[in-house]
C-alpha cells in the first residue's frame, strides 16, 4: 500500500494537521489526540487506504492499521503533519486533560492500580498453583521447597498497602519512598493484624492472645481513642493517605528554604501524614471501603444471579465511557480483604461476549474489509482486550453490542450462581483460567454461556453495513 497516501488521507479526514494535538502508535493503532472532534469526518477516515477501523476512547482517536503497517503510516504521518512524535504515555496525558473531573479521577485509579497488576498476577498464579498441587498431592505440605514457595506466593497480598502506596505516590507526584513509608506504617508489626482482629471479634474467647495485644490510644488531646489495628486488606485508606502526603510534601517544598528542605520536608510529611492516617483518614475511609465492598459483594450474591446479571450488562458500557479502571480498585479491595475476586468472572463474561458478537459479524458479513477487521478483533476480545471489537465493530452497528451486553449479563449470572472467583485481577478471557484454579469448571461454563448467547443473538439480528 501507499503509506504516504494513507497518512495524507488521515490528515485530511481529521480536519488537517492543525487539528492534531499529539500522535503516537501502539502495535496496531495510530493514536491521536484531536483539538476539535467535530472536525473529524469518521466515514471518510474509515475509507482511507489501509484503515481497518476507527474508534474514540478515553480522549483519543484510535485508527486501526494493523501490525507492521501502523509503524510505516505513523512515520509518514509525523513527516506530513509536522507534529512532534510522542510516546503512548504522553498521548494519554494529553488525552486525560480533555476529560471531565470524574473521568480524570477514574483515570487516576487506573494509573495507580494497573502498574501493580504484574505483582498481583504473579502472586495469584502461585497461590492458585500451590492450592491445586496441595489438593492433588497432600504429602507436599511437608516438603521444604513447597513450604518456601507457599511462603512467598502471597507476598504481594500481605504487603499490598506498600505496593499501592508507592504507585499512588508516583501517580500523585510525590516521593515514592515516602509513600512506601506511609504504607509500612499502616501495616506495621506493632499494630494488630487486621485479619487477626476480625478473627478476634468473631471469637474473643478463642483468640485471647490477640486480645492481649490490643491497645487503645487516646488521640487529639483526649477527644477520642483508636485501637492499634493495622490496615491489611484495605485499599481506599492507603490511596487517600498518600494523596494527602503528596499534597503536603509539594506544599512544603515550596515554603521550606532549600538549605532545610532535605531534612524538614520528609520529617514533617511523614509525621503529619502518619498521625492523620492512623487517627482520622484510616478509620474513616476503612469504614467507607467496608461499606462499598459489602454492597458490591451483596449485589453479586443476590439469589439467582440477578445482581451479577445487571453488572455483566453494564460492564461494556463503562468501557465505552472510559471509566472501567475503577474496577481495579474494587478488585484489589476484594482480593486484599477476602482473598478472592468475584468481579473478574463478570468482566470475563462481558469481554468474551463482545468477542462472540464480533465473531458473528465477521462470519456473516460479505464485506472483506469488515471481515478482516472483525476476525482479529474478536480474538483480541477472547484474550481480554475488547476495544477493537467494541469500537471497531459492535458499537458501530449497535445490535451486536446489545447482543454482547445480553450475553455478558447471562454469563455473569451463571458465575454468581456457581460462585466462581479468581486469585488475581488484571487477566480476563481465556487467560482467566490461569487465575481461577479450583473454579475452572464454573469459569468454563461462565464464558461458554456468555459466548453462545452473544453469538446467537448477534447472528440472528441483521445489521445495516451501509449505515
VEXNUNU-882884 format. One record per residue (C-alpha): x, y, z; residue number from 1. Coordinates in steps of 0.02 Angstrom, whole numbers, plus 50000, padded with zeros to 5 digits. Layout:
// VEXNUNU-882884
<X=X | Y=Y | Z=Z | seq=NUM> $
...
// end
This chain:
// VEXNUNU-882884
<X=50000 | Y=50000 | Z=50000 | seq=1> $
<X=50048 | Y=50183 | Z=49983 | seq=2> $
<X=50090 | Y=50233 | Z=50162 | seq=3> $
<X=50113 | Y=50415 | Z=50119 | seq=4> $
<X=49942 | Y=50420 | Z=50036 | seq=5> $
<X=49864 | Y=50335 | Z=50188 | seq=6> $
<X=49942 | Y=50462 | Z=50306 | seq=7> $
<X=49885 | Y=50605 | Z=50196 | seq=8> $
<X=49709 | Y=50535 | Z=50193 | seq=9> $
<X=49706 | Y=50526 | Z=50383 | seq=10> $
<X=49763 | Y=50707 | Z=50398 | seq=11> $
<X=49628 | Y=50767 | Z=50278 | seq=12> $
<X=49492 | Y=50667 | Z=50366 | seq=13> $
<X=49534 | Y=50731 | Z=50540 | seq=14> $
<X=49524 | Y=50914 | Z=50491 | seq=15> $
<X=49703 | Y=50950 | Z=50443 | seq=16> $
<X=49869 | Y=50945 | Z=50534 | seq=17> $
<X=49824 | Y=51097 | Z=50639 | seq=18> $
<X=49688 | Y=50992 | Z=50722 | seq=19> $
<X=49815 | Y=50868 | Z=50793 | seq=20> $
<X=49873 | Y=50894 | Z=50973 | seq=21> $
<X=49986 | Y=50741 | Z=50984 | seq=22> $
<X=50015 | Y=50575 | Z=50898 | seq=23> $
<X=50084 | Y=50403 | Z=50944 | seq=24> $
<X=50054 | Y=50223 | Z=50897 | seq=25> $
<X=50042 | Y=50053 | Z=50979 | seq=26> $
<X=50060 | Y=49881 | Z=50898 | seq=27> $
<X=49907 | Y=49902 | Z=50786 | seq=28> $
<X=49834 | Y=50077 | Z=50806 | seq=29> $
<X=49877 | Y=50256 | Z=50767 | seq=30> $
<X=49831 | Y=50354 | Z=50924 | seq=31> $
<X=49788 | Y=50538 | Z=50905 | seq=32> $
<X=49730 | Y=50674 | Z=51021 | seq=33> $
<X=49621 | Y=50793 | Z=50922 | seq=34> $
<X=49592 | Y=50977 | Z=50963 | seq=35> $
<X=49415 | Y=50985 | Z=50891 | seq=36> $
<X=49325 | Y=50818 | Z=50875 | seq=37> $
<X=49186 | Y=50897 | Z=50770 | seq=38> $
<X=49308 | Y=50921 | Z=50626 | seq=39> $
<X=49339 | Y=50733 | Z=50610 | seq=40> $
<X=49249 | Y=50651 | Z=50463 | seq=41> $
<X=49238 | Y=50474 | Z=50529 | seq=42> $
<X=49157 | Y=50399 | Z=50373 | seq=43> $
<X=49294 | Y=50469 | Z=50262 | seq=44> $
<X=49425 | Y=50411 | Z=50386 | seq=45> $
<X=49358 | Y=50233 | Z=50384 | seq=46> $
<X=49379 | Y=50228 | Z=50194 | seq=47> $
<X=49561 | Y=50285 | Z=50195 | seq=48> $
<X=49678 | Y=50155 | Z=50119 | seq=49> $
<X=49732 | Y=50027 | Z=50248 | seq=50> $
<X=49614 | Y=50083 | Z=50386 | seq=51> $
<X=49530 | Y=49932 | Z=50468 | seq=52> $
<X=49428 | Y=50027 | Z=50596 | seq=53> $
<X=49410 | Y=50191 | Z=50690 | seq=54> $
<X=49353 | Y=50223 | Z=50867 | seq=55> $
<X=49368 | Y=50355 | Z=51002 | seq=56> $
<X=49413 | Y=50303 | Z=51179 | seq=57> $
<X=49475 | Y=50397 | Z=51332 | seq=58> $
<X=49505 | Y=50558 | Z=51238 | seq=59> $
<X=49600 | Y=50476 | Z=51095 | seq=60> $
<X=49553 | Y=50446 | Z=50914 | seq=61> $
<X=49620 | Y=50272 | Z=50876 | seq=62> $
<X=49640 | Y=50216 | Z=50696 | seq=63> $
<X=49673 | Y=50030 | Z=50666 | seq=64> $
<X=49801 | Y=49990 | Z=50530 | seq=65> $
<X=49871 | Y=49826 | Z=50594 | seq=66> $
<X=50040 | Y=49761 | Z=50649 | seq=67> $
<X=50185 | Y=49819 | Z=50542 | seq=68> $
<X=50079 | Y=49938 | Z=50438 | seq=69> $
<X=50044 | Y=50062 | Z=50577 | seq=70> $
<X=50230 | Y=50097 | Z=50604 | seq=71> $
<X=50255 | Y=50150 | Z=50424 | seq=72> $
<X=50096 | Y=50253 | Z=50416 | seq=73> $
<X=50145 | Y=50338 | Z=50579 | seq=74> $
<X=50316 | Y=50387 | Z=50510 | seq=75> $
<X=50234 | Y=50466 | Z=50358 | seq=76> $
<X=50101 | Y=50549 | Z=50467 | seq=77> $
<X=50235 | Y=50632 | Z=50576 | seq=78> $
<X=50327 | Y=50693 | Z=50421 | seq=79> $
<X=50173 | Y=50764 | Z=50334 | seq=80> $
<X=50090 | Y=50840 | Z=50487 | seq=81> $
<X=50244 | Y=50913 | Z=50568 | seq=82> $
<X=50181 | Y=50852 | Z=50736 | seq=83> $
<X=50316 | Y=50801 | Z=50859 | seq=84> $
<X=50321 | Y=50614 | Z=50891 | seq=85> $
<X=50255 | Y=50568 | Z=51064 | seq=86> $
<X=50253 | Y=50413 | Z=51172 | seq=87> $
<X=50091 | Y=50322 | Z=51217 | seq=88> $
<X=50108 | Y=50389 | Z=51394 | seq=89> $
<X=50122 | Y=50569 | Z=51331 | seq=90> $
<X=49971 | Y=50547 | Z=51219 | seq=91> $
<X=49871 | Y=50476 | Z=51364 | seq=92> $
<X=49922 | Y=50625 | Z=51471 | seq=93> $
<X=49862 | Y=50746 | Z=51336 | seq=94> $
<X=49700 | Y=50647 | Z=51314 | seq=95> $
<X=49667 | Y=50649 | Z=51501 | seq=96> $
<X=49661 | Y=50839 | Z=51500 | seq=97> $
<X=49507 | Y=50829 | Z=51390 | seq=98> $
<X=49407 | Y=50727 | Z=51515 | seq=99> $
<X=49288 | Y=50792 | Z=51648 | seq=100> $
<X=49337 | Y=50782 | Z=51833 | seq=101> $
<X=49251 | Y=50614 | Z=51856 | seq=102> $
<X=49342 | Y=50538 | Z=51706 | seq=103> $
<X=49508 | Y=50607 | Z=51768 | seq=104> $
<X=49476 | Y=50532 | Z=51940 | seq=105> $
<X=49441 | Y=50362 | Z=51863 | seq=106> $
<X=49597 | Y=50376 | Z=51757 | seq=107> $
<X=49696 | Y=50412 | Z=51915 | seq=108> $
<X=49633 | Y=50249 | Z=51991 | seq=109> $
<X=49691 | Y=50159 | Z=51835 | seq=110> $
<X=49862 | Y=50242 | Z=51846 | seq=111> $
<X=49878 | Y=50180 | Z=52025 | seq=112> $
<X=49817 | Y=50001 | Z=52008 | seq=113> $
<X=49866 | Y=49949 | Z=51831 | seq=114> $
<X=50056 | Y=49957 | Z=51863 | seq=115> $
<X=50043 | Y=49834 | Z=52009 | seq=116> $
<X=49945 | Y=49705 | Z=51907 | seq=117> $
<X=50102 | Y=49601 | Z=51866 | seq=118> $
<X=50138 | Y=49580 | Z=52053 | seq=119> $
<X=49957 | Y=49532 | Z=52087 | seq=120> $
<X=49954 | Y=49410 | Z=51942 | seq=121> $
<X=50118 | Y=49328 | Z=51995 | seq=122> $
<X=50057 | Y=49301 | Z=52173 | seq=123> $
<X=49885 | Y=49249 | Z=52116 | seq=124> $
<X=49952 | Y=49119 | Z=51996 | seq=125> $
<X=50073 | Y=49049 | Z=52125 | seq=126> $
<X=49936 | Y=49039 | Z=52257 | seq=127> $
<X=49821 | Y=48950 | Z=52135 | seq=128> $
<X=49956 | Y=48828 | Z=52082 | seq=129> $
<X=50005 | Y=48791 | Z=52263 | seq=130> $
<X=49824 | Y=48762 | Z=52308 | seq=131> $
<X=49799 | Y=48645 | Z=52161 | seq=132> $
<X=49958 | Y=48545 | Z=52197 | seq=133> $
<X=49919 | Y=48529 | Z=52383 | seq=134> $
<X=49745 | Y=48464 | Z=52343 | seq=135> $
<X=49813 | Y=48337 | Z=52218 | seq=136> $
<X=49964 | Y=48287 | Z=52323 | seq=137> $
<X=49930 | Y=48313 | Z=52509 | seq=138> $
<X=50103 | Y=48250 | Z=52555 | seq=139> $
<X=50179 | Y=48407 | Z=52478 | seq=140> $
<X=50128 | Y=48503 | Z=52634 | seq=141> $
<X=50284 | Y=48433 | Z=52721 | seq=142> $
<X=50402 | Y=48470 | Z=52576 | seq=143> $
<X=50527 | Y=48610 | Z=52613 | seq=144> $
<X=50527 | Y=48682 | Z=52438 | seq=145> $
<X=50338 | Y=48682 | Z=52434 | seq=146> $
<X=50333 | Y=48774 | Z=52601 | seq=147> $
<X=50457 | Y=48906 | Z=52540 | seq=148> $
<X=50359 | Y=48939 | Z=52380 | seq=149> $
<X=50197 | Y=48947 | Z=52479 | seq=150> $
<X=50280 | Y=49075 | Z=52593 | seq=151> $
<X=50317 | Y=49200 | Z=52456 | seq=152> $
<X=50167 | Y=49159 | Z=52347 | seq=153> $
<X=50055 | Y=49278 | Z=52444 | seq=154> $
<X=50188 | Y=49411 | Z=52474 | seq=155> $
<X=50107 | Y=49538 | Z=52358 | seq=156> $
<X=49943 | Y=49523 | Z=52454 | seq=157> $
<X=50023 | Y=49532 | Z=52626 | seq=158> $
<X=50114 | Y=49693 | Z=52580 | seq=159> $
<X=49986 | Y=49760 | Z=52457 | seq=160> $
<X=49966 | Y=49926 | Z=52551 | seq=161> $
<X=50151 | Y=49961 | Z=52521 | seq=162> $
<X=50135 | Y=49925 | Z=52334 | seq=163> $
<X=49981 | Y=50034 | Z=52321 | seq=164> $
<X=50064 | Y=50173 | Z=52420 | seq=165> $
<X=50217 | Y=50177 | Z=52307 | seq=166> $
<X=50111 | Y=50175 | Z=52149 | seq=167> $
<X=49995 | Y=50310 | Z=52218 | seq=168> $
<X=50142 | Y=50421 | Z=52267 | seq=169> $
<X=50210 | Y=50410 | Z=52089 | seq=170> $
<X=50038 | Y=50449 | Z=52017 | seq=171> $
<X=50010 | Y=50598 | Z=52132 | seq=172> $
<X=50185 | Y=50667 | Z=52101 | seq=173> $
<X=50260 | Y=50632 | Z=52272 | seq=174> $
<X=50413 | Y=50539 | Z=52334 | seq=175> $
<X=50382 | Y=50353 | Z=52308 | seq=176> $
<X=50488 | Y=50303 | Z=52457 | seq=177> $
<X=50395 | Y=50418 | Z=52574 | seq=178> $
<X=50238 | Y=50339 | Z=52504 | seq=179> $
<X=50308 | Y=50168 | Z=52545 | seq=180> $
<X=50341 | Y=50226 | Z=52724 | seq=181> $
<X=50158 | Y=50276 | Z=52743 | seq=182> $
<X=50107 | Y=50104 | Z=52677 | seq=183> $
<X=50225 | Y=50022 | Z=52801 | seq=184> $
<X=50155 | Y=50124 | Z=52945 | seq=185> $
<X=49982 | Y=50060 | Z=52903 | seq=186> $
<X=50036 | Y=49877 | Z=52918 | seq=187> $
<X=50171 | Y=49897 | Z=53050 | seq=188> $
<X=50205 | Y=49741 | Z=53153 | seq=189> $
<X=50168 | Y=49837 | Z=53314 | seq=190> $
<X=49988 | Y=49851 | Z=53254 | seq=191> $
<X=49872 | Y=49703 | Z=53271 | seq=192> $
<X=49850 | Y=49621 | Z=53101 | seq=193> $
<X=49679 | Y=49670 | Z=53032 | seq=194> $
<X=49638 | Y=49491 | Z=52982 | seq=195> $
<X=49681 | Y=49430 | Z=53157 | seq=196> $
<X=49572 | Y=49568 | Z=53230 | seq=197> $
<X=49424 | Y=49506 | Z=53128 | seq=198> $
<X=49452 | Y=49331 | Z=53198 | seq=199> $
<X=49459 | Y=49403 | Z=53375 | seq=200> $
<X=49294 | Y=49495 | Z=53351 | seq=201> $
<X=49212 | Y=49334 | Z=53290 | seq=202> $
<X=49279 | Y=49231 | Z=53437 | seq=203> $
<X=49357 | Y=49334 | Z=53579 | seq=204> $
<X=49374 | Y=49184 | Z=53694 | seq=205> $
<X=49460 | Y=49077 | Z=53564 | seq=206> $
<X=49579 | Y=49216 | Z=53515 | seq=207> $
<X=49629 | Y=49281 | Z=53686 | seq=208> $
<X=49811 | Y=49302 | Z=53632 | seq=209> $
<X=49759 | Y=49427 | Z=53500 | seq=210> $
<X=49651 | Y=49518 | Z=53626 | seq=211> $
<X=49801 | Y=49535 | Z=53740 | seq=212> $
<X=49894 | Y=49629 | Z=53602 | seq=213> $
<X=49756 | Y=49758 | Z=53581 | seq=214> $
<X=49789 | Y=49933 | Z=53645 | seq=215> $
<X=49689 | Y=50093 | Z=53644 | seq=216> $
<X=49772 | Y=50259 | Z=53606 | seq=217> $
<X=49698 | Y=50424 | Z=53665 | seq=218> $
<X=49720 | Y=50547 | Z=53521 | seq=219> $
<X=49688 | Y=50729 | Z=53478 | seq=220> $
<X=49704 | Y=50790 | Z=53656 | seq=221> $
<X=49593 | Y=50656 | Z=53726 | seq=222> $
<X=49444 | Y=50690 | Z=53613 | seq=223> $
<X=49428 | Y=50507 | Z=53565 | seq=224> $
<X=49525 | Y=50343 | Z=53557 | seq=225> $
<X=49584 | Y=50224 | Z=53421 | seq=226> $
<X=49638 | Y=50042 | Z=53427 | seq=227> $
<X=49810 | Y=49982 | Z=53371 | seq=228> $
<X=49739 | Y=49886 | Z=53223 | seq=229> $
<X=49827 | Y=49883 | Z=53054 | seq=230> $
<X=49755 | Y=49907 | Z=52880 | seq=231> $
<X=49792 | Y=49741 | Z=52797 | seq=232> $
<X=49654 | Y=49709 | Z=52672 | seq=233> $
<X=49619 | Y=49894 | Z=52640 | seq=234> $
<X=49644 | Y=49997 | Z=52483 | seq=235> $
<X=49550 | Y=50164 | Z=52489 | seq=236> $
<X=49628 | Y=50224 | Z=52654 | seq=237> $
<X=49801 | Y=50196 | Z=52579 | seq=238> $
<X=49761 | Y=50297 | Z=52422 | seq=239> $
<X=49684 | Y=50442 | Z=52520 | seq=240> $
<X=49829 | Y=50446 | Z=52644 | seq=241> $
<X=49960 | Y=50450 | Z=52507 | seq=242> $
<X=49863 | Y=50584 | Z=52412 | seq=243> $
<X=49869 | Y=50693 | Z=52568 | seq=244> $
<X=50054 | Y=50651 | Z=52591 | seq=245> $
<X=50094 | Y=50709 | Z=52414 | seq=246> $
<X=49990 | Y=50866 | Z=52435 | seq=247> $
<X=50082 | Y=50910 | Z=52596 | seq=248> $
<X=50253 | Y=50865 | Z=52526 | seq=249> $
<X=50232 | Y=50978 | Z=52374 | seq=250> $
<X=50172 | Y=51122 | Z=52482 | seq=251> $
<X=50321 | Y=51104 | Z=52598 | seq=252> $
<X=50443 | Y=51101 | Z=52452 | seq=253> $
<X=50378 | Y=51273 | Z=52405 | seq=254> $
<X=50387 | Y=51355 | Z=52576 | seq=255> $
<X=50536 | Y=51272 | Z=52662 | seq=256> $
<X=50705 | Y=51355 | Z=52622 | seq=257> $
<X=50815 | Y=51247 | Z=52512 | seq=258> $
<X=50951 | Y=51226 | Z=52643 | seq=259> $
<X=50824 | Y=51145 | Z=52762 | seq=260> $
<X=50713 | Y=51060 | Z=52634 | seq=261> $
<X=50804 | Y=50892 | Z=52635 | seq=262> $
<X=50777 | Y=50873 | Z=52823 | seq=263> $
<X=50618 | Y=50967 | Z=52863 | seq=264> $
<X=50504 | Y=50912 | Z=52720 | seq=265> $
<X=50521 | Y=50722 | Z=52739 | seq=266> $
<X=50510 | Y=50735 | Z=52930 | seq=267> $
<X=50354 | Y=50843 | Z=52933 | seq=268> $
<X=50274 | Y=50747 | Z=52790 | seq=269> $
<X=50289 | Y=50576 | Z=52873 | seq=270> $
<X=50249 | Y=50642 | Z=53048 | seq=271> $
<X=50090 | Y=50735 | Z=52998 | seq=272> $
<X=50029 | Y=50608 | Z=52870 | seq=273> $
<X=50063 | Y=50460 | Z=52983 | seq=274> $
<X=49968 | Y=50534 | Z=53129 | seq=275> $
<X=49821 | Y=50587 | Z=53022 | seq=276> $
<X=49819 | Y=50416 | Z=52938 | seq=277> $
<X=49806 | Y=50315 | Z=53099 | seq=278> $
<X=49687 | Y=50433 | Z=53187 | seq=279> $
<X=49570 | Y=50503 | Z=53053 | seq=280> $
<X=49598 | Y=50450 | Z=52872 | seq=281> $
<X=49618 | Y=50265 | Z=52909 | seq=282> $
<X=49467 | Y=50241 | Z=53025 | seq=283> $
<X=49350 | Y=50347 | Z=52918 | seq=284> $
<X=49393 | Y=50278 | Z=52747 | seq=285> $
<X=49410 | Y=50099 | Z=52808 | seq=286> $
<X=49228 | Y=50112 | Z=52858 | seq=287> $
<X=49183 | Y=50186 | Z=52689 | seq=288> $
<X=49277 | Y=50048 | Z=52597 | seq=289> $
<X=49197 | Y=49911 | Z=52701 | seq=290> $
<X=49027 | Y=49983 | Z=52656 | seq=291> $
<X=49067 | Y=49987 | Z=52469 | seq=292> $
<X=49138 | Y=49811 | Z=52465 | seq=293> $
<X=48995 | Y=49746 | Z=52569 | seq=294> $
<X=48869 | Y=49823 | Z=52449 | seq=295> $
<X=48953 | Y=49755 | Z=52292 | seq=296> $
<X=48979 | Y=49582 | Z=52369 | seq=297> $
<X=48797 | Y=49577 | Z=52423 | seq=298> $
<X=48742 | Y=49633 | Z=52249 | seq=299> $
<X=48841 | Y=49494 | Z=52166 | seq=300> $
<X=48771 | Y=49369 | Z=52291 | seq=301> $
<X=48587 | Y=49413 | Z=52260 | seq=302> $
<X=48496 | Y=49247 | Z=52234 | seq=303> $
<X=48482 | Y=49179 | Z=52057 | seq=304> $
<X=48622 | Y=49293 | Z=51998 | seq=305> $
<X=48509 | Y=49445 | Z=51975 | seq=306> $
<X=48638 | Y=49570 | Z=52036 | seq=307> $
<X=48778 | Y=49492 | Z=51935 | seq=308> $
<X=48665 | Y=49492 | Z=51781 | seq=309> $
<X=48646 | Y=49682 | Z=51796 | seq=310> $
<X=48834 | Y=49705 | Z=51821 | seq=311> $
<X=48876 | Y=49597 | Z=51672 | seq=312> $
<X=48759 | Y=49702 | Z=51565 | seq=313> $
<X=48835 | Y=49870 | Z=51614 | seq=314> $
<X=49018 | Y=49820 | Z=51607 | seq=315> $
<X=49042 | Y=49853 | Z=51421 | seq=316> $
<X=48953 | Y=50024 | Z=51428 | seq=317> $
<X=49076 | Y=50077 | Z=51564 | seq=318> $
<X=49218 | Y=50028 | Z=51446 | seq=319> $
<X=49140 | Y=50140 | Z=51314 | seq=320> $
<X=49134 | Y=50282 | Z=51439 | seq=321> $
<X=49316 | Y=50251 | Z=51486 | seq=322> $
<X=49278 | Y=50228 | Z=51672 | seq=323> $
<X=49311 | Y=50041 | Z=51686 | seq=324> $
<X=49476 | Y=50069 | Z=51778 | seq=325> $
<X=49375 | Y=50097 | Z=51936 | seq=326> $
<X=49351 | Y=49909 | Z=51943 | seq=327> $
<X=49537 | Y=49887 | Z=51975 | seq=328> $
<X=49518 | Y=49969 | Z=52145 | seq=329> $
<X=49365 | Y=49863 | Z=52181 | seq=330> $
<X=49455 | Y=49701 | Z=52136 | seq=331> $
<X=49610 | Y=49747 | Z=52234 | seq=332> $
<X=49499 | Y=49778 | Z=52385 | seq=333> $
<X=49412 | Y=49611 | Z=52364 | seq=334> $
<X=49574 | Y=49513 | Z=52350 | seq=335> $
<X=49655 | Y=49606 | Z=52492 | seq=336> $
<X=49509 | Y=49589 | Z=52613 | seq=337> $
<X=49432 | Y=49422 | Z=52562 | seq=338> $
<X=49573 | Y=49332 | Z=52470 | seq=339> $
<X=49473 | Y=49311 | Z=52310 | seq=340> $
<X=49394 | Y=49415 | Z=52172 | seq=341> $
<X=49214 | Y=49383 | Z=52116 | seq=342> $
<X=49214 | Y=49529 | Z=51994 | seq=343> $
<X=49341 | Y=49455 | Z=51874 | seq=344> $
<X=49223 | Y=49317 | Z=51808 | seq=345> $
<X=49091 | Y=49450 | Z=51775 | seq=346> $
<X=49216 | Y=49554 | Z=51674 | seq=347> $
<X=49273 | Y=49398 | Z=51581 | seq=348> $
<X=49094 | Y=49354 | Z=51534 | seq=349> $
<X=49068 | Y=49530 | Z=51466 | seq=350> $
<X=49232 | Y=49528 | Z=51369 | seq=351> $
<X=49205 | Y=49356 | Z=51291 | seq=352> $
<X=49028 | Y=49407 | Z=51243 | seq=353> $
<X=49095 | Y=49558 | Z=51148 | seq=354> $
<X=49214 | Y=49443 | Z=51055 | seq=355> $
<X=49074 | Y=49319 | Z=51015 | seq=356> $
<X=48960 | Y=49454 | Z=50945 | seq=357> $
<X=49104 | Y=49523 | Z=50841 | seq=358> $
<X=49144 | Y=49347 | Z=50777 | seq=359> $
<X=48963 | Y=49325 | Z=50721 | seq=360> $
<X=48977 | Y=49485 | Z=50620 | seq=361> $
<X=49142 | Y=49426 | Z=50545 | seq=362> $
<X=49068 | Y=49260 | Z=50490 | seq=363> $
<X=48908 | Y=49337 | Z=50419 | seq=364> $
<X=48973 | Y=49490 | Z=50328 | seq=365> $
<X=49019 | Y=49487 | Z=50146 | seq=366> $
<X=49118 | Y=49648 | Z=50165 | seq=367> $
<X=49301 | Y=49593 | Z=50153 | seq=368> $
<X=49365 | Y=49746 | Z=50245 | seq=369> $
<X=49244 | Y=49722 | Z=50389 | seq=370> $
<X=49286 | Y=49536 | Z=50397 | seq=371> $
<X=49473 | Y=49572 | Z=50401 | seq=372> $
<X=49447 | Y=49690 | Z=50548 | seq=373> $
<X=49317 | Y=49589 | Z=50644 | seq=374> $
<X=49407 | Y=49421 | Z=50649 | seq=375> $
<X=49566 | Y=49480 | Z=50739 | seq=376> $
<X=49462 | Y=49598 | Z=50846 | seq=377> $
<X=49358 | Y=49452 | Z=50910 | seq=378> $
<X=49514 | Y=49352 | Z=50952 | seq=379> $
<X=49582 | Y=49503 | Z=51047 | seq=380> $
<X=49421 | Y=49510 | Z=51150 | seq=381> $
<X=49435 | Y=49325 | Z=51194 | seq=382> $
<X=49606 | Y=49367 | Z=51266 | seq=383> $
<X=49538 | Y=49514 | Z=51367 | seq=384> $
<X=49563 | Y=49665 | Z=51253 | seq=385> $
<X=49391 | Y=49720 | Z=51195 | seq=386> $
<X=49415 | Y=49896 | Z=51124 | seq=387> $
<X=49442 | Y=49838 | Z=50942 | seq=388> $
<X=49282 | Y=49733 | Z=50949 | seq=389> $
<X=49178 | Y=49863 | Z=51039 | seq=390> $
<X=49230 | Y=50019 | Z=50945 | seq=391> $
<X=49282 | Y=49942 | Z=50779 | seq=392> $
<X=49130 | Y=49830 | Z=50753 | seq=393> $
<X=48997 | Y=49806 | Z=50886 | seq=394> $
<X=48961 | Y=49986 | Z=50933 | seq=395> $
<X=48966 | Y=50039 | Z=50751 | seq=396> $
<X=48816 | Y=49930 | Z=50712 | seq=397> $
<X=48742 | Y=49936 | Z=50890 | seq=398> $
<X=48644 | Y=49772 | Z=50877 | seq=399> $
<X=48800 | Y=49664 | Z=50905 | seq=400> $
<X=48844 | Y=49775 | Z=51053 | seq=401> $
<X=48673 | Y=49748 | Z=51130 | seq=402> $
<X=48687 | Y=49561 | Z=51096 | seq=403> $
<X=48855 | Y=49559 | Z=51183 | seq=404> $
<X=48786 | Y=49652 | Z=51335 | seq=405> $
<X=48649 | Y=49520 | Z=51350 | seq=406> $
<X=48774 | Y=49379 | Z=51331 | seq=407> $
<X=48889 | Y=49457 | Z=51461 | seq=408> $
<X=48743 | Y=49476 | Z=51581 | seq=409> $
<X=48695 | Y=49292 | Z=51561 | seq=410> $
<X=48873 | Y=49234 | Z=51586 | seq=411> $
<X=48892 | Y=49345 | Z=51740 | seq=412> $
<X=48730 | Y=49274 | Z=51810 | seq=413> $
<X=48800 | Y=49097 | Z=51792 | seq=414> $
<X=48964 | Y=49147 | Z=51876 | seq=415> $
<X=48868 | Y=49211 | Z=52026 | seq=416> $
<X=48760 | Y=49055 | Z=52041 | seq=417> $
<X=48914 | Y=48943 | Z=52027 | seq=418> $
<X=49013 | Y=49056 | Z=52147 | seq=419> $
<X=49161 | Y=49073 | Z=52028 | seq=420> $
<X=49307 | Y=49178 | Z=52091 | seq=421> $
<X=49486 | Y=49222 | Z=52044 | seq=422> $
<X=49651 | Y=49231 | Z=52139 | seq=423> $
<X=49705 | Y=49390 | Z=52048 | seq=424> $
<X=49641 | Y=49533 | Z=51942 | seq=425> $
<X=49704 | Y=49603 | Z=51777 | seq=426> $
<X=49681 | Y=49445 | Z=51674 | seq=427> $
<X=49515 | Y=49403 | Z=51590 | seq=428> $
<X=49452 | Y=49297 | Z=51446 | seq=429> $
<X=49543 | Y=49135 | Z=51404 | seq=430> $
<X=49693 | Y=49182 | Z=51510 | seq=431> $
<X=49574 | Y=49190 | Z=51657 | seq=432> $
<X=49589 | Y=49001 | Z=51675 | seq=433> $
<X=49762 | Y=49033 | Z=51749 | seq=434> $
<X=49691 | Y=49128 | Z=51897 | seq=435> $
<X=49531 | Y=49027 | Z=51928 | seq=436> $
<X=49614 | Y=48864 | Z=51979 | seq=437> $
<X=49488 | Y=48774 | Z=52087 | seq=438> $
<X=49345 | Y=48855 | Z=51991 | seq=439> $
<X=49395 | Y=48808 | Z=51814 | seq=440> $
<X=49236 | Y=48709 | Z=51780 | seq=441> $
<X=49123 | Y=48851 | Z=51834 | seq=442> $
<X=49230 | Y=48976 | Z=51741 | seq=443> $
<X=49220 | Y=48873 | Z=51581 | seq=444> $
<X=49030 | Y=48867 | Z=51594 | seq=445> $
<X=49026 | Y=49055 | Z=51628 | seq=446> $
<X=49120 | Y=49105 | Z=51470 | seq=447> $
<X=49034 | Y=48970 | Z=51366 | seq=448> $
<X=48862 | Y=49038 | Z=51412 | seq=449> $
<X=48920 | Y=49217 | Z=51375 | seq=450> $
<X=48990 | Y=49162 | Z=51207 | seq=451> $
<X=48840 | Y=49060 | Z=51149 | seq=452> $
<X=48708 | Y=49189 | Z=51198 | seq=453> $
<X=48802 | Y=49337 | Z=51122 | seq=454> $
<X=48847 | Y=49243 | Z=50963 | seq=455> $
<X=48671 | Y=49176 | Z=50937 | seq=456> $
<X=48584 | Y=49344 | Z=50961 | seq=457> $
<X=48711 | Y=49436 | Z=50854 | seq=458> $
<X=48693 | Y=49303 | Z=50718 | seq=459> $
<X=48504 | Y=49318 | Z=50713 | seq=460> $
<X=48499 | Y=49508 | Z=50713 | seq=461> $
<X=48526 | Y=49591 | Z=50545 | seq=462> $
<X=48646 | Y=49739 | Z=50531 | seq=463> $
<X=48648 | Y=49877 | Z=50403 | seq=464> $
<X=48828 | Y=49878 | Z=50342 | seq=465> $
<X=48800 | Y=50039 | Z=50246 | seq=466> $
<X=48735 | Y=50137 | Z=50396 | seq=467> $
// end
